[in-house]
Amino acid sequence: MKKLYFVLIMALPIFTYGQELVSVNTEPLQELTGFKMYPNPAYGEEVYITTESNGTKQIKVYDVFGEVVLTDRISTNTLDISRLVPGVYVLQVTEQKKTMTRKLVVK
């Protein structure tokens, strides 16, 4: 019985060695400054998205299952959401290599 405890005590450092945390992405997140999205919840066919620089934006809209249901590139502040059925979505806006993600509710 003492040999069994000895083996377990000797093997403990081997088991704990392989459980180190590894950081994959160490870059700081850069978010869009001055980001505004309205109306939310959206009742019509358009959502307005503004940022500080108001440049061209790449838009991706995800449903609750993580599927992309809408992609668009807009140079104005108006996003057409007429193809979306009522529900909860995740809106991802990318502008000048900066990204902002927000929840969008369509009624």
KEKETOR-633762 format. One record per residue (C-alpha): residue number from 1; residue in three letters; x, y, z. Coordinates in Angstrom, 1 decimal. Layout:
KEKETOR-633762
pt nr: NUM rest: ALA X: X Y: Y Z: Z
...
END
This chain:
KEKETOR-633762
pt nr: 1 rest: MET X: 0.0 Y: 0.0 Z: 0.0
pt nr: 2 rest: LYS X: 2.9 Y: 2.3 Z: 0.8
pt nr: 3 rest: LYS X: 4.3 Y: 1.7 Z: -2.7
pt nr: 4 rest: LEU X: 1.0 Y: 2.7 Z: -4.3
pt nr: 5 rest: TYR X: 1.0 Y: 6.1 Z: -2.4
pt nr: 6 rest: PHE X: 4.6 Y: 6.6 Z: -3.4
pt nr: 7 rest: VAL X: 3.8 Y: 6.1 Z: -7.1
pt nr: 8 rest: LEU X: 0.8 Y: 8.5 Z: -6.9
pt nr: 9 rest: ILE X: 2.9 Y: 11.2 Z: -5.1
pt nr: 10 rest: MET X: 5.7 Y: 10.8 Z: -7.7
pt nr: 11 rest: ALA X: 3.2 Y: 11.0 Z: -10.6
pt nr: 12 rest: LEU X: 1.3 Y: 14.1 Z: -9.4
pt nr: 13 rest: PRO X: 3.8 Y: 16.6 Z: -10.8
pt nr: 14 rest: ILE X: 3.5 Y: 15.0 Z: -14.2
pt nr: 15 rest: PHE X: -0.2 Y: 15.3 Z: -14.3
pt nr: 16 rest: THR X: -0.3 Y: 18.9 Z: -13.1
pt nr: 17 rest: TYR X: 2.5 Y: 20.0 Z: -15.5
pt nr: 18 rest: GLY X: 0.3 Y: 19.5 Z: -18.6
pt nr: 19 rest: GLN X: -2.5 Y: 21.8 Z: -17.4
pt nr: 20 rest: GLU X: -0.9 Y: 25.2 Z: -17.9
pt nr: 21 rest: LEU X: -3.0 Y: 28.0 Z: -19.3
pt nr: 22 rest: VAL X: -2.1 Y: 29.3 Z: -22.7
pt nr: 23 rest: SER X: -3.1 Y: 32.7 Z: -24.0
pt nr: 24 rest: VAL X: -3.8 Y: 32.7 Z: -27.8
pt nr: 25 rest: ASN X: -4.7 Y: 36.3 Z: -28.5
pt nr: 26 rest: THR X: -2.7 Y: 38.9 Z: -26.5
pt nr: 27 rest: GLU X: -3.5 Y: 41.9 Z: -28.7
pt nr: 28 rest: PRO X: -5.8 Y: 44.5 Z: -27.0
pt nr: 29 rest: LEU X: -9.2 Y: 44.7 Z: -28.5
pt nr: 30 rest: GLN X: -9.8 Y: 47.9 Z: -30.5
pt nr: 31 rest: GLU X: -13.4 Y: 49.0 Z: -30.4
pt nr: 32 rest: LEU X: -15.1 Y: 51.6 Z: -32.6
pt nr: 33 rest: THR X: -15.3 Y: 55.0 Z: -30.8
pt nr: 34 rest: GLY X: -18.5 Y: 56.9 Z: -30.9
pt nr: 35 rest: PHE X: -20.5 Y: 53.8 Z: -31.9
pt nr: 36 rest: LYS X: -24.3 Y: 54.2 Z: -31.8
pt nr: 37 rest: MET X: -27.0 Y: 51.9 Z: -33.1
pt nr: 38 rest: TYR X: -30.7 Y: 52.9 Z: -33.1
pt nr: 39 rest: PRO X: -33.5 Y: 52.1 Z: -32.8
pt nr: 40 rest: ASN X: -33.1 Y: 49.0 Z: -30.8
pt nr: 41 rest: PRO X: -35.5 Y: 47.2 Z: -30.6
pt nr: 42 rest: ALA X: -36.1 Y: 47.9 Z: -34.3
pt nr: 43 rest: TYR X: -39.7 Y: 48.1 Z: -35.5
pt nr: 44 rest: GLY X: -39.1 Y: 49.2 Z: -39.1
pt nr: 45 rest: GLU X: -37.0 Y: 48.1 Z: -42.0
pt nr: 46 rest: GLU X: -33.9 Y: 50.2 Z: -41.1
pt nr: 47 rest: VAL X: -31.3 Y: 50.5 Z: -38.3
pt nr: 48 rest: TYR X: -29.0 Y: 53.5 Z: -38.1
pt nr: 49 rest: ILE X: -25.4 Y: 52.9 Z: -37.2
pt nr: 50 rest: THR X: -23.0 Y: 55.8 Z: -36.6
pt nr: 51 rest: THR X: -19.4 Y: 56.0 Z: -35.5
pt nr: 52 rest: GLU X: -17.0 Y: 58.8 Z: -34.8
pt nr: 53 rest: SER X: -15.4 Y: 58.6 Z: -38.3
pt nr: 54 rest: ASN X: -18.6 Y: 57.4 Z: -40.2
pt nr: 55 rest: GLY X: -16.5 Y: 55.5 Z: -42.8
pt nr: 56 rest: THR X: -17.5 Y: 52.4 Z: -44.8
pt nr: 57 rest: LYS X: -18.6 Y: 49.7 Z: -42.5
pt nr: 58 rest: GLN X: -18.7 Y: 45.9 Z: -43.0
pt nr: 59 rest: ILE X: -21.8 Y: 44.5 Z: -41.3
pt nr: 60 rest: LYS X: -22.5 Y: 40.9 Z: -40.3
pt nr: 61 rest: VAL X: -25.7 Y: 39.8 Z: -38.5
pt nr: 62 rest: TYR X: -25.8 Y: 36.5 Z: -36.7
pt nr: 63 rest: ASP X: -28.9 Y: 34.6 Z: -35.5
pt nr: 64 rest: VAL X: -29.1 Y: 32.8 Z: -32.1
pt nr: 65 rest: PHE X: -27.5 Y: 29.7 Z: -33.7
pt nr: 66 rest: GLY X: -24.4 Y: 31.6 Z: -34.8
pt nr: 67 rest: GLU X: -25.3 Y: 31.5 Z: -38.5
pt nr: 68 rest: VAL X: -24.7 Y: 34.6 Z: -40.6
pt nr: 69 rest: VAL X: -28.1 Y: 35.7 Z: -41.8
pt nr: 70 rest: LEU X: -27.1 Y: 39.1 Z: -43.3
pt nr: 71 rest: THR X: -23.9 Y: 40.6 Z: -44.6
pt nr: 72 rest: ASP X: -23.6 Y: 44.1 Z: -46.0
pt nr: 73 rest: ARG X: -21.1 Y: 46.9 Z: -46.7
pt nr: 74 rest: ILE X: -22.5 Y: 50.4 Z: -46.0
pt nr: 75 rest: SER X: -21.0 Y: 53.8 Z: -46.7
pt nr: 76 rest: THR X: -24.0 Y: 55.6 Z: -45.1
pt nr: 77 rest: ASN X: -25.4 Y: 55.2 Z: -41.6
pt nr: 78 rest: THR X: -28.4 Y: 53.1 Z: -42.8
pt nr: 79 rest: LEU X: -28.7 Y: 49.3 Z: -42.6
pt nr: 80 rest: ASP X: -31.6 Y: 47.6 Z: -44.4
pt nr: 81 rest: ILE X: -32.9 Y: 44.9 Z: -42.1
pt nr: 82 rest: SER X: -36.2 Y: 44.2 Z: -44.0
pt nr: 83 rest: ARG X: -35.1 Y: 40.6 Z: -44.7
pt nr: 84 rest: LEU X: -34.7 Y: 39.7 Z: -41.0
pt nr: 85 rest: VAL X: -37.6 Y: 38.0 Z: -39.3
pt nr: 86 rest: PRO X: -38.5 Y: 39.2 Z: -35.8
pt nr: 87 rest: GLY X: -36.0 Y: 37.9 Z: -33.2
pt nr: 88 rest: VAL X: -32.7 Y: 38.5 Z: -31.4
pt nr: 89 rest: TYR X: -29.5 Y: 38.9 Z: -33.4
pt nr: 90 rest: VAL X: -25.9 Y: 39.7 Z: -32.9
pt nr: 91 rest: LEU X: -24.7 Y: 42.6 Z: -35.0
pt nr: 92 rest: GLN X: -21.0 Y: 42.9 Z: -35.8
pt nr: 93 rest: VAL X: -19.7 Y: 46.1 Z: -37.3
pt nr: 94 rest: THR X: -16.1 Y: 46.5 Z: -38.6
pt nr: 95 rest: GLU X: -14.7 Y: 49.8 Z: -39.7
pt nr: 96 rest: GLN X: -11.0 Y: 50.6 Z: -40.2
pt nr: 97 rest: LYS X: -9.9 Y: 47.2 Z: -38.7
pt nr: 98 rest: LYS X: -11.9 Y: 48.0 Z: -35.5
pt nr: 99 rest: THR X: -14.9 Y: 45.9 Z: -34.5
pt nr: 100 rest: MET X: -17.9 Y: 46.4 Z: -32.3
pt nr: 101 rest: THR X: -20.5 Y: 43.7 Z: -31.5
pt nr: 102 rest: ARG X: -23.9 Y: 44.4 Z: -30.1
pt nr: 103 rest: LYS X: -27.3 Y: 42.7 Z: -29.6
pt nr: 104 rest: LEU X: -30.0 Y: 43.7 Z: -32.0
pt nr: 105 rest: VAL X: -33.7 Y: 43.0 Z: -31.4
pt nr: 106 rest: VAL X: -36.0 Y: 43.0 Z: -34.4
pt nr: 107 rest: LYS X: -39.8 Y: 43.3 Z: -33.6
END
